[in-house]
Amino acid sequence: MSISPRRRREVLAALRRGTVPAHGLDQLAVGLDRFGGEMDAELETVRSGGAIFKAVRGEYGAGKTFFARWLADNARKKGFATAEVQINEIDTPLHRLETVYRRTIESLRTDTVPPSALRPILDSWLFTVETDASGADGEISDESVENLLEQRLTEVAARAPVFPLAVRAYRRFVAEGDNDAADGLVAWLGGQPHVAARVKRQAGIKGDLDHFLALGFLRGLLAILRDSGHAGLLLVLDEVETLQRVRSDARAKALNALRQFMDEVHDGNFPGLYLLITGTPAFFDGRQGMQLLPPLADRLHTDFSRDPRFDNPRAPQLRLTGFDLDKLVELGTRVRSLFISDVSDAERVERTADDDFLRDFASSVAGKLGGRVGTAPRLFLRKLVDVLDTIELHTDFDPRTDYEVAIRPTELNDAEREAAATRSADDIELDV
């Protein structure tokens, strides 16, 4: 698939930093073809008013975050809004859904609007409502707009009556030119605390968003997305395995919140929502994770006893098996092709960093991480782009003789640090 020069530069810049690119992930999606068809079908189900709950499992370094962002990238191209929330026990505990909703709004984006996209989406929806409420002569009355607004948020009002109230107040503030109050009310609709009391008083609302209203507000967001022309919302809850590290009472509340969320999705209460969670096998199967709440474990149970080649992508859980050396080399060839797509001396760069070099280079990086290839992709790509940069800039540079793979402790994340510390029995010196 072709990629624009700007996107190419963005992808390579992200790889140099050791981060997952924000765009162009289809260029790097090695080994995900087996999921693509079913993911597209599920997105179409959501587009038509359905809802999906899916779990992705994999060890650290298996590519769960990449998978989630690859799916989000595809979803945005299909007209979805997307949001990604990193679950952690301090900033975003899962048992406090108001924080999950707040982070959802903070990361909310579309293919054309960066985070947070709430206000542009809300303005687009209000424009649609006003257009639909206009009479045959094109005149728009406040009464007709208010009636249509109330009609389209009827289902939301049943769960969170304050949501339509705040939306009507926002429209009034915009019409009056009170931008500060409008900004404050958008922040309040996004779950932000500490909104000025004056703004809430003028809007006729009290307090802040709490755990019990959060799901109602999410339904309001979905209604606005649908009516403003979006296909739906893909919401990713990443790293849910962090629940294993919280206190037992907080863990029980979080697991119950996840079960409630899943049941609401399956009961059709969130039309237009694709909810994806990611976690390690220990979270799904271990005694400190999902197994503590049998109803939740039962709903997501998937048989992974057979060969991964025969996994069912329609099952509640998907399994990521991570990278082997062949996949790592394939990834390297894709990045090399991306790199040379508009360099002036592409043939020389490709000849210098040929397939044999890529395989040796991948083996060397993985070797620095205890031979655990599945943990190597991030550092492999970061160092590969550095090598390709150097080849392009210096015609006399030969990476086989002028470059040695060196990995500093400060370059490593937790999973890589653990892998780098792995030592074989042959590495251990014995006093005899």
N, C-alpha and C positions, 0 to 999 in steps of 0.2 A: 504494500500500500504506500502511495506517495505521501510525502510530508513536506511542508513548506520550509524554506530556509530558516524562518524565524522559529518555528517549532523545533527544527533540528538543533538550532543553537540552544534553545531552552532545555531540550533533553540532555544534550552533552554537558551543559553547565550544571544541571542537577547531578549527573553522574560524577562530575569532578568534585562536587561537594559531598558525595556519598549519600545522596538523598534520592527518594523516589520522585521521578519527574511528575509534574502536574498534568502534562499533556503528552500525547504521542505514545502512550503505553502499549498500544497494539504493535509498535515496532519492536518491543522487548518481550512480548508475551510468548515465551518458549514453554511448550508443554501444556498450554491452556486450551488448545483447539478442541479437546474432548469435552470441554464444558460450554463452549461458545454457543452451540445450537440450542441447548436447553435453557441457557441463561437468556437468550434472545426470546425464546418462547415464553418464559416466565415474565419478562418485561412486558410482552404484549398482553399477557393476562392482566397485569396491573394497569396497563393503559386502558383496557376495556372496563375498568372499575373493580377488578379483583384486588386481592392482597396476598402477599407472599412473605413467609417467615423462613429463613434459611440460615444454616450454621456452616461455617468453614473451620476445619480443624487441621492442625499441622504443628510440628515441633518448631521451636524458635529457629528462624532462618529459613523456614520452608516456603516463605513467600505469601503469607496470609495478607499482610498489608498491601503488598503489590497486587494480589488478586482483587482485593476490595477496590483499590483505586483503578485497576484495569476495568472492572465491571462498572464503576462510576463513570469513567471516561466514556465507555460505550453508551451508558444510559443517557448522559448529557447530549450525546450526538443524536439520540432518539427523542429528544425533547423533554427529558426528565430534569427536575431539580435534584441535587444530591447534597448530602451532608455526611460528615465523618466525625464521630465522637470517640475520643480515646478514654476508655473507662479506667479510672484509678481511684484509690481509696481516699485521696485527699481532695482533689479538685472536682472530680466527677464520680461520686459514688453511685452505683446503680440503684441503691435503695432510696435515693432521693431523686425522683424523676424530674423534679423542677430543674435540677442542675443538668440533667441529660437534655431536657428541652432547650435550656439556655445555650448549651454548647452546640446543639443542632442548629439553632438560629444563627449563632456566630459563624458557623462554617457553611451555612446555606449558600449554594451557588447554582448558576445555570451555565449553559454553554457560552452565554454572552455577558453574564453579570457575575463579577467576582464576589466573594463573601464580604459582608453579609448582604444577601440579596433580598432581605425581607421587605424593605421599603419600596424598591422598584417593583417587586412582585405585587405588593399591596396597592401601589398607585396604578399599576396596569389593571388589576382586578376592578378597582373603583371606576376606572375609565370605561371598562366593559359594562359594568352595571349601569352607569349613567347613559351610555350609548343605547343599551337595551331598553332603558326606561323612557327614552325620548319618544315623544308623540309623533304622529304622522307629519306634523309641521316642523319637526326637529326641535321643538321646545322641550326643555327638561325642567320638571318641577321637583322641588325638594320632597314633596309628599310621595311622588311616584318612585323616586330613587330610594327613599326610606322603606317603602313597602317592598320593593324588589330586594333590597339588601336584607331585610328581615326574612323574606321568603327563602332566599338562598342560604341563609345561615340558620334555618329552623332547627335542623338536626344538631348543629353545634350548640345552639342555645339550650337544648335539652340537657347537655352535659356541662356546659360552661357558659351560663347566660351573660357573664361579664364580658366575654370575648366580643359578641356583636355590639355591645354597649360601647366598648373601647374603640371599635372600628368606626362606629358612627361619630364618636367624638373626634377621632382623628380626621375624618372627612370635614367636619366642621372647622377644626383648627386650620386645616389647609385652606379652606375657602375664606377664612378670616385673615389669612396671612400671618398667623401666629406660628412661625417656624419653630421657635423654641419649644412650645407646647407640643407641636406635632412630633418633633424629634424625641421628646421625652415620652410620649405615648407609644411611639414605635419601639423604644427601648423597653417599655413596660410590657408591650405585647410580645417582645422577644424574651421575656423572663428575667430581665435585668433588675436587680434590687436597687434600692436607694434612688428611685425616681422622685423628683421634687413633689412635695405634698401639694403645692399649688396646681400642678398639672393634673394630679389624680382628683383633686377637689373639683376642678373645672370639668373634668370628664365624668364625674359622678361615680368614681370607683374608689375602692378602699383596699389597703394592704398590698401585698406582693403575691406573685404566683407561688403556689405551694404544690406539694407532691400530688394532691388529689385533683388539682385543676390541670396538671401538666398534660395528661392524655386528652382532655377536652380541648386544650389549646392546639395540640397536634392535629386533632380533627379539624379545627378551624383553619389551620395552615393548609391541610390537604384540600379543603373545600375551595379556598382561595386559589391554590395552584390549578385545580381542575378548571375553574371558571375563567381563569386568565390564560388558558390555552396550553398549559403544561400537561405532559403525559402522566405525571405523578411524582412521587418522591422516593428516591433510594436513600435509605438511612443506614449507615454502617456504625455498629457498636463494636469497636476494635478492642482487642486485649481483655476480653471479659474474664480471662483466667486470673486477673488480679483479685477477683473476689476470694480466691483461696487464701489471701494474705490478710484479710480483714477479720475483725472480731467475730465470734460465732453468731452473736445476735444480729450484727449488721449483715453478715453473710446470708443468714436465713431470710432477712427482709429483702435483700437484693435478689435472691433466687425466686422468692415469691413474686416480686415485682416483674421479673423476667417471665415467669409463668403467666401472670396476669396479662402482660403485654402480648405474649404469644397467643393466648386464648382469645383476646380481643381481635387480633389480626385474623385468626381462623374463623371467628364468628361473624366476620364481615363488617366490623365496626370502624375499620380504617380503609375504606376504598381508595385505591391509588397509592398504597404504601408497599414498598419492597423493603423489608427489614432484614438486614444481614448482620449476624454476629460472628466474631472470630475468636478462637481460643485454642489452647493446646490440648492434646489428647488427655493429659492429666486432669484438666478441668472437666471434660466430658465424661471421663471414666473413673476418675479417682475419688477417694473417700472424702476429700475436702472440697469437692466441686459439686457438679450437678447431681451426683448420686445422693446427696443429702436431701434432695426433694424428689422422691420417686415419681410423682406425676409429671414433673418437668423432664426428668430423664427418660420416662416412657414416651413422651411426645416426640423427643428428638432421637430416639433409639434408631441406630442404623447398623447393619451387619457389615463389619469390615474384616471378616475372617478370610475372605477369598482374595485372590490376586488383585492388586490395585487396578490392573488393566480392565477388570470386569466391574469396577465400581459403577453404581447407578447414579447419574447426575440428577435424577429426579427425586432422590431420597432427601430426607430432612437435613442430613449432614453431607458435606462434601469433604473428601480427604485430599490434602496436598502432600505429596510424597517428597517434595524438595528436589534438589538438583543432583544429578550424577555428572560424571566428567563429560560425557557426550553432550548433555544439555548445556553445560557451562561453555563448552567450545562453540556450540550453536549460537548461544547468546553472544559470545565474542565476535562471531562472524557477522551477526546482525549489527552490532555496534560499529564494527569496522566499515560495513557497507554504509551505515548512516554517516560516519565520519568522512568518508572519501567522496560522498555524493556531490560535493561542490568544492573540493580542494583542487588546486591547479595541477598537482603532481600525484594524482590518485594512483596511477599504476605503480609508482615507486613505493608509496606508502603500503599498498596492498602486497607488493612483492616482499618488502622488508618484514611486514607482520603477516606472513603467510599462515596457512592453516596449521602447519607443523609447529610454528612458533606459538600460535594461540593455544594449542594443546599443552605444550611444555609450560607455557606461562600459567595456564589454569592449574596444572598439576603443582607448580611451584607455590602459588598463592594458597591453594588448599593444603599443601604440606605445612605451611606456616601456621595453619589452624588445626593442627593435629590430624590432617588428612580428612577432615570432615567437609566434604565438598558442598554439602547442603548449606553450610554456614558461610561459604566463600563468595557468593555472587556480588554482594555490595562492594567489598574490598577489591575483588577481581575487576569489576567494571571501573571503579575509581582509578585503579592503577593502570588499567589498560588504556583509558582515555589519556592519561598522562604520557604513557609511552607513545601513543599515536600522535599526540601534540608534538612531542620531541622529535619523532621521525619526520613530521612535516616541516618543522622549523629548522632542523639541522640535517643537511644532506649526508654528512659523514657519520651520523649516529647509527650504530648497529646494536639493537637491544640484546642480542645474544652475547656480546662481549662488553658492552658499555653500560649495562644495566643489571642490577641485582635486586631481587625482590626483598625489601626490608619493611617490616611492619612494626611501628612504634606502639607501645601500650595505649597512648593517648588517642590512637586512631580507632580503637576497638569499642564496639558496644558490648553489652553484657554477655550476649550469646557468643560473640566472637572471642571475648576474653576467656570465657570458659573453654571454648574449643582450643584456643592457643595454649592453654595450660595443660591440655591432655598430653600425657606422656605414655609411651609404650613400655613394656617390660624391658626391652632392650636399651631404653634410655636411662634406666636406673642403675647407678653404680653400687656394687656390693663390696663391703669390706671382707676380704677372705684371707 
